[in-house]
């Protein structure tokens, strides 16, 4: 008897939206903005009555991204509507950012004191580690609503509830409705600690675009660029977020996103006193989960999604990330870095966290109660829907992936864990990786500080 693991298909809601949008555009019931850099910039300037986008560096990645969206992404009607809306929001935020900085020059005078960056591949324990550190009130961290929209609205007041929270709640509800799998792969909520990828997207920078749309020309171009201007803008946004909260600027930020693996030289030029926590995990789990995340994003936005193309690209991309991370790590003084293994955290998280706090020259004792409380709460709220993915569904073989990362495995003593072990039945391999309880529950977590599809049915057999 054969068992199958099929890749998810576009939801009924996605299919319905792709039917309705052309009707709305043709009948002119819904205005249609052209997917063009000048047209989008002019529209947001009219809407906001502002004209200063700040540093013009963002325009080249914007133009290249739009060109790739036209020529490579196979955008569906829903995907086109979403792409235009996302670009408009980012550019609107840039205008508001410059407005706040010009009205309050003291914002840029704020310090960013010895930030802590968790750097590692997806699924290597970065979320768990980041949220454990975020449970410590001595650190600052971004919340989801701040990373997707880091700039306060013009009517913002320090003594009022920020309206961006409601926007974030609506956005999450929409995305989870379009593809419920996204809630399993990366659970989150408006007030939860979240990575700062959105602060890089503010400069039209980052792998977020490649994970959402098939834009390889943009991605290859970005891999050859100096990202320092994007990180300089990210630093300005961190200062703006801290100012809007009224926080002490001496509190170190705790930050993380896989994008930093590609950009560590630029990051360290902008944040020279940064302390880096590198996370490591067996690459089979990393590559398979990355492919699954990309697939589940792209089927929302594109008419044609190539599973094997995703497999080839994200195997290459993951290898490049790890290669660049290793190169930058070797040049970093030992006093500025520490390494953490995924399995080590699984076995004894307290011992690992004590080692990290010794590296940070801090006493862990005040943070342990909130860390333990977070993990207990997360354990109680586990989901019944594990994240499943198959390397063969993306045209990949476990041995091929292992050989590609042989040096990385050897350098960091990475052994394929039992959860990602190959289950051999004939010529096929199925990997079923269940999302750990402490990660699965994060979508419901209240922070302790808060009062084609062309895969041709894409099956993996065993």
N, C-alpha and C positions, 0 to 999 in steps of 0.2 A: 504493500500500500504506500502510495506516494503522498507526501505532504508538500504544501506550497507556502511560500511567503511572498505575497504580491506587494509591490509598491503601491502606495495610496493613489487613487485617481482624483481628479478635480471634483469637488463637492457639487451637489445640486445647486447650491447657492451661487457658486462660481459660474456654472453653466448658465444659470438664469440671468446673472448680471451680464454675461457676454452676449446674451440675446437682447436684453433690454437697452443697453447703452447705445447701440447703433440707432435704435428706434427713437430714443430721446434726442440724440444729436440731429437726426434727419428731420424730425418735427420741430426742432429748435426749442424744445421744452427744457433742454439742458445746454447752456453755453459750452462751447468746445474751444479751449485754448490750444494754440499750436504748440507742439513739442519743439520749441526753438528757444535758445538761450536769451536772445534779445527780447522776444515776445514775453517770456516769463518775467524777466527783470522789469520790463516796462509795466507789466500788470501789477506786480507787487509794489512798485514805486507809486503808482496811481492810488492803490488801495491804502497805503500807509501814509502817503504824502511825505515820504522820506526819500532821500536819494544817495545816502552814503553807505556803501556796502563794506567799508573798511578796506583792508589789504586786498588788492586786485588779484592775488595769486590764484584764488579759487576759480577764476574764469576759464583757464585752460582745462583743468579737469572737468569742469561743467560742460564745456563744448565737446570734449572728447567723449564724455559719458553719453551725452545726447546723441552724438553721431553713432555710437555703438548701439544705443537703444533703437535707433532707426534701422540700422543695417544688420544687427546680429541677434537682438533679443527676442524676435518673434512675439512682440507684445500682443496680447489679446485686447479686446475693447476695455475690459476691466483693468488689465495691466497698463494700458495707455492712460486711462483716467487716474489710476493710482500713481503712476510715475510723474505725471504733471503735478498732481496734488502734493506729492512729497517734495519735489523741487521747489514749488512755490512756498511751501512752509519753511524750508531751510533758508531760502533767500529772504523771506519776510523776517525770520529770526535774525538774520545778519543785519538787516536795517534797524531792527529794534535794539540789537546789541550796541551798534554804534551810537544810537540815540542815548542809551543809558550811560555809555562811557563818556560821551561829550557832556551830558548833564551832570555827571558825578565823576570828575577826574580822580577823586580819591580811590575809586575802585582799582585802577591800575597800580596804585601805590601799595596795595595789599601784598603781603608776603605769601609765598607757597613754601612752607617750611618742611624740608626733608620728606617729600612724599614717598609713599610705599607703593610699588607696582608689583602686582602678581602677574607673572609672565609665563605663559605656557600654551600648548595646543588646546583646542576644544576637547572637552571630556577628560582633561587631565587633572581635574579637581580644583580648577581655578575658582569656580562658583562657590564651592563649599568653603574654601580657604578665605575667599574675599568676604563672605557673609559671616564667617566666624570673627574675622577682624572687625567687621562693621558693627558687631555686637558690643564692641568696646567703645564707651562714650568718649574716650580720649582721642578718638580718630574722627575725621569727617569722611563721609562717603556720599556718592550720588544716589538719588532715588530714581526709579524708573521714569517718573513724570519729568524729572529734570534732565535726564539724558536724551529723551526724545524731543524735548523742547527746552533747551537750557536757558532761554532768555525770558525774563518776566514780561508780561504784557504791559502796555503803556499805562494802564489804569491800576497797576499793581500797587498795593500798600502793605507795609510790613505787618500791620495788625489785622490783616484779613486772610481768610483761607485762599490759597492760590488757585485760580481757575484752571490752571494746567492739570491739576489732579483729575478734574472731571473729563478733560480732553483725553488724558491717558486711559481712563477707565473705559471711555467709549471706543477708543482705538483698539484696546485689547479685546473687548467684546466683539468688535467687527472681525479682527484677524482670527480669533478663535472660532467664530461662526463660519468664516470662509474655509478654514482648515483646522478642525479640532486637534489634529496631531501636533500643531505648533505649541499647544499648551502642555503637551507631554514632553516634547523635546527640550523646550526652554521655558519652564514655568516661571511666571513673574506676576507682579501686581503693581499698581500705581505708586505705592509707598515703599516698595522693597528696594534693598540695595541692588544697584545695577551697574553694568560696565559703562565706560565713558565713550563707547563707539560713536554715539550721537554727537559728541563734541568734536570728533574728527570729521564726521559727515557734514558738519557745518562748513567745512572747507571743501566739500565735494570729494572727500578723501576716504579711502578705506575699503576693506573686503566686504563690508555690508552690501555694497552695490553688486559685487560678484556673487554673493550668496543669494541674492534676490533675483537678479537678471543675468542672462547669458551675455556678458559684455567682455569677451576675452581681449579685444584690442585695448580697451580701457585698462584692464587688469595688467596686461604686459607692460603698457606704458608706465603705469604707476609703480611697478616693481623697479623701474630704472630711475626714479626721481628721488630727489632729496625732500623728505617730508617735513623738514624743520618749520616752514611757514604754517603748516597745518597744526603742528604741536604748539607753536607760538600762539595761534588763535585758541587752541584748547586751553592754554594757560590763562588767557584773558577770560575765557568763559568760566573756568574754575573760580577765579577771583570774583566774577559777577555773581555766581551762585552763592559763594560764601558771604558776599556783601548782602545779597537779598535775604539771606537767613539771619543776618546779624551775628554770625559766628566769629569767634576769635581766630584771627588768621595764623596763629601759632599752632593750631591743631593740625597735625599732619593728615593729608589726604590718603585714603586707601583706595587704590585704583586698579583696574584690570581690564584687558581685552586682548584677544589673540593677535590683533593687528600689531601690537608692539613688537612681536617677534620679528617682523619685517623691518621695523623702523627704530631699533634700539639706538643706533648712532645719533639719529635726530632727536630722539627722546632725551638722551643724556646731554646733548648740547643745550636743550631748553631747560632740563631739570638736572643740573650737574651733581646735585647732592642727593639724588634719588637712591633709595634702597630697593633692590630687586630681589623678589622671591621667585625663583624658577621652579615650575612644577613639571613633573615627568610622568609619562605613562606609556605602556606598551602601545606601539603605533597602530596595530590592527584595530583596536577600539577607537582610536582617534580618527583614522581615515574613514572607517565605516560610518561612524556617527556624523562626521562632517558631510559625507555624501547624502545621508538621510536628511539632514537639516536643509541642505541646498535643494534637494528634490522637493521637499514639502513647501519650500518658499516659492520655487519657480512654477509649480503647477497652479498657483494662484494667479500668476502674472502673465504666463506665456501660452501661446497656442501649441507650441511644439517643445517638448522637453526630452532630451536624449540622456538616458540613464548611463549608458556606457561613456558618453562624453563627460558627464559629471564625474564618473569614476576616474577617468584619465586625468582630468584637470585638477581634482582635489587631491589625488595622489601626488601629482607634481607640486601643487601649491603647498601641501603639508611638508613635503621634503624640502622645499625652498625655505619655508618658515623655520624649520628645525636647523637647517644649515646656517642660516643667518643668525639665529639665536645662539648657536654654539660659537660662531665666530665672535660675536659681540661679548658673550660671556667670558671667553678666554682673555679678552683685553680688559675686563673689569676687575678692579682690585678685590681681593677676597673680603675685605672689610665692608664692601658694598653689595655683596650678593650671598645668597644661601640657596640650597637645592632641597626640594621636597618631593618624595615619591608618592604616587597615588596610593599604592598598596600600604605604604608606611602609615598614611593617614587613616586608612581603613582599620589597621590593626590597633593603633593606639594614638588617637588624635590628640589627647592631652600631652603626651610626651613630645609630639611634634610641635605643638603650639608653644610649649615651654622652651623648646630649642629656638623657635622663631623669635620669641620675646627676648631671649638672651641675646640673639643677634641684633635686635632692635634696642638693646640696653634698657629694657622696661620690665617692670614687675607685672607678671601675668595675673597675680592673685585677684586684683579688683575686677578683672574681666571674666574670670572663670564662671561665676554664677550666671551671668547673662548668656555666655556661650553654651553652658549646659542646658539652660532653660530653652534656648533656641533649638538645640538638637532634640530635646524631649518633645517640644511642641511639634517639630517637624515630623518626628517619628509617629506621632498620633494621627497625623493628617495625610498619611500616604495615599497615593492614588492606586486604583486597581488596574490601571492601563500602563504596562511597561513600554518603554521605547524599544522596538525591535527593528533590526536592520540586518541586511545580508550583503556581504562583500560581492558574491557572484551576481547579485541583482544589478550591480554597477560594473560588471565585467571585470572584476578584480579577483585575484586568488590570494589566499592568506599567505602562502609561501612567497609569492611575488612581493607582497607588501613587506613581509619580514626581511627579505633580501635587500629591498630598497633602503631600509633603515638599519642595516647591520651595524654600522659604526656607532650610530646613536644608541642602539641597544647595548652594545659592548661598553661604550663609555660610561653609561649610567646604570649598567647591570640590570637591564630590563628583561624580564622573563615573561612570556605570554601567560597572563593570569587564567585561571580555570574558567572564569566567566566568559572569556573571549577565546577559549580553546576551540579548535576545529572539531566539529562533530562529523566524522567521516562516514558517509553512506554512499558507496559507489564513487562517482567522480565529482560530487557536489559537496559544498561546505555551507552550512547554515550557522550564522552567528546570531544568537539571541542575547542581547545585553539588556538587563533590567535596570532601569534608572534607580539608583539608591534611594532609600526612603527619605534621607535628609535633603536630597535634591528634588524628589518628586513632590514634596510637600511645600516647596517654596512659594508656589502660586497662592497659597492661603496664609502665608506667614505674615504676622504683624510684628514689625521690628520692635525689640524690647525697649528701644528709646522712644517710640512713638506713643503720647497719651493714647501634431503628433502626440496624444502624448506618445513619443516614438520609442518607448521601451518595449513595444509590441507585447503588452500585457506583463512585461518585466517580472518574470517569476524566478525564484531560486528553488531548485528541487534538491531533495536529499534521498 
